[in-house]
Amino acid sequence: MRKPWLIYLPKKEFTSFDVSAVVHELRQQIGNSRVNNIYQLNQKKFLLKLHKTDAPPLLLLMEAGKRMHLTAYAFEKPLHPPDFCMAL
């Protein structure tokens, strides 16, 4: 039952606790993986294509300060990588 005096606010940013929890969950799935490609989807969104021996590639989506999770969604990738991705 919802209490009328309690205000529910959605989370706005990732905290260090959130990062720790996500890393703990993802460690089993992406441990010992290698980064094949890095795509910068926009100013704050990055998509990492990870490869693990004898397994299909995994896509890790990271949005600065907001989220980090595996995805199966096929994002539209830029034709030319930004300088930042080339430096990585």
Contact map, one row per residue, 1 for C-alpha under 8 A:
1110000000000000000000000000000000000000000000000000000000000000000000000000000000000000
1111010000000000000000000000000000000000000000000000000000000000000000000000000000000000
1111110000000000000000000000000000000000000000000000000000000000000000000000000000000000
0111111000000000000000000000000000000000000000000000000000000000000000000000000000000000
0011111000000000000000000000000000000000000000000000000000000000000000000000000000000000
0111111100000000000000000000000000000000000000000000000000000000000000000000000000000000
0001111110000000000000000000000000000000000000000000000000000000000000000000000000000000
0000011111000000000000000000000000000000000000000000000000000000000000000000000000000000
0000001111100000000000000000000000000000000000000000000000000000000000000000000000000000
0000000111110000000000000000000000000000000000000000000000000000000000000000000000000000
0000000011111100000000000000000000000000000000000000000000000000000000000000000000000000
0000000001111100000000000000000000000000000000000000000000000000010000000000000000000000
0000000000111110000000000000000000000000000000000000000000000000110000000000000000000000
0000000000111111111000000000000000000000000000000000000000000000111000000000000000000000
0000000000001111111000000000000000000000000000000000000000000000100000000000000000000000
0000000000000111111100000000000000000000000000000000000000000000000000000000000000000000
0000000000000111111110000000000000000000000000000000000000000000000000000000000000000000
0000000000000111111111000000000000000000000000000000000000000000000000000000000000000000
0000000000000111111111100000000000000000000000000000000000000000000000000000000000000000
0000000000000001111111110000000000000000000000000000000000000000000000000000000000000000
0000000000000000111111111000000000000000000000000000000000000000000000000000000000000000
0000000000000000011111111100000000000000000000000000000000000000000110000000000000000000
0000000000000000001111111110000000000000000000000000000000000000000000000000000000000000
0000000000000000000111111111000000000000000000000000000000000000000000000000000000000000
0000000000000000000011111111100000000000000000000000000000000000000000000000000000000000
0000000000000000000001111111111000000000000000000000000000000000000010000000000000000000
0000000000000000000000111111111000000000000000000000000000000000000000000000000000000000
0000000000000000000000011111111000000000000000000000000000000000000000000000000000000000
0000000000000000000000001111111000000000000000000000000000000000000000000000000000000000
0000000000000000000000000111111110000000000000000101000001000000000000000000000000000000
0000000000000000000000000111111110000000000000000000000000000000000000000000000000000000
0000000000000000000000000000011111000000000000000001000000000000000000000000000000000000
0000000000000000000000000000011111100000000000000111100000000000000000000000000000000000
0000000000000000000000000000000111110000000000000111000000000000000000000000000000000000
0000000000000000000000000000000011111100000000011110000000000000000000000000000000000000
0000000000000000000000000000000001111100000000011110000000000000000000000000000000000000
0000000000000000000000000000000000111110000000011100000000000000000000000000000000000000
0000000000000000000000000000000000111111000001111000000000000000000000000000000000001000
0000000000000000000000000000000000001111100001110000000000000000000000000000110010001000
0000000000000000000000000000000000000111111111100000000000000000000000000000110011001000
0000000000000000000000000000000000000011111111100000000000000000000000000011110000000000
0000000000000000000000000000000000000001111111000000000000000000000000000000000000000000
0000000000000000000000000000000000000001111110000000000000000000000000000000000000000000
0000000000000000000000000000000000000001111111000000000000000011000000000000000000000000
0000000000000000000000000000000000000001111111100000000000001111000000000000000000000000
0000000000000000000000000000000000000111110111110000000000001110000000000000000000000000
0000000000000000000000000000000000000111100011111000000000111100000000000000000000000000
0000000000000000000000000000000000111110000001111100000000111000000000000000000000000000
0000000000000000000000000000000000111100000000111110000011110000000000000000000000000000
0000000000000000000000000000010011111000000000011111000011110000000000000000000000000000
0000000000000000000000000000000011110000000000001111101111000000000000000000000000000000
0000000000000000000000000000010111000000000000000111111110000000000000000000000000000000
0000000000000000000000000000000010000000000000000011111000000000000000000000000000000000
0000000000000000000000000000000000000000000000000001111100000000000000000000000000000000
0000000000000000000000000000000000000000000000000011111110000000000000000000000000000000
0000000000000000000000000000000000000000000000000011011111000000000000000000000000000000
0000000000000000000000000000000000000000000000001111001111100000000000000000000000000000
0000000000000000000000000000010000000000000000001110000111110000000001110000000000000000
0000000000000000000000000000000000000000000000111100000011111000000001110000000000000000
0000000000000000000000000000000000000000000000111100000001111100000111100000000000000000
0000000000000000000000000000000000000000000011110000000000111110001111100000000000000000
0000000000000000000000000000000000000000000011100000000000011111011110000000000000000000
0000000000000000000000000000000000000000000111000000000000001111111100000000000000000000
0000000000000000000000000000000000000000000110000000000000000111111000000000000000000000
0000000000001110000000000000000000000000000000000000000000000011111000000000000000000000
0000000000011100000000000000000000000000000000000000000000000111111100000000000000000000
0000000000000100000000000000000000000000000000000000000000001111111110000000000000000000
0000000000000000000001000000000000000000000000000000000000011110011111000000000000000000
0000000000000000000001000100000000000000000000000000000000011100001111100000000000000000
0000000000000000000000000000000000000000000000000000000001111000000111110000000000000000
0000000000000000000000000000000000000000000000000000000001111000000011111000000000000000
0000000000000000000000000000000000000000000000000000000001100000000001111100000000000000
0000000000000000000000000000000000000000000000000000000000000000000000111110000000000000
0000000000000000000000000000000000000000000000000000000000000000000000011111000000000000
0000000000000000000000000000000000000000100000000000000000000000000000001111100000000000
0000000000000000000000000000000000000000100000000000000000000000000000000111110000000000
0000000000000000000000000000000000000011100000000000000000000000000000000011111000000000
0000000000000000000000000000000000000011100000000000000000000000000000000001111110000000
0000000000000000000000000000000000000000000000000000000000000000000000000000111110000000
0000000000000000000000000000000000000000000000000000000000000000000000000000011111000000
0000000000000000000000000000000000000011000000000000000000000000000000000000011111101100
0000000000000000000000000000000000000001000000000000000000000000000000000000000111111100
0000000000000000000000000000000000000000000000000000000000000000000000000000000011111110
0000000000000000000000000000000000000000000000000000000000000000000000000000000001111111
0000000000000000000000000000000000000111000000000000000000000000000000000000000011111111
0000000000000000000000000000000000000000000000000000000000000000000000000000000011111111
0000000000000000000000000000000000000000000000000000000000000000000000000000000000111111
0000000000000000000000000000000000000000000000000000000000000000000000000000000000011111
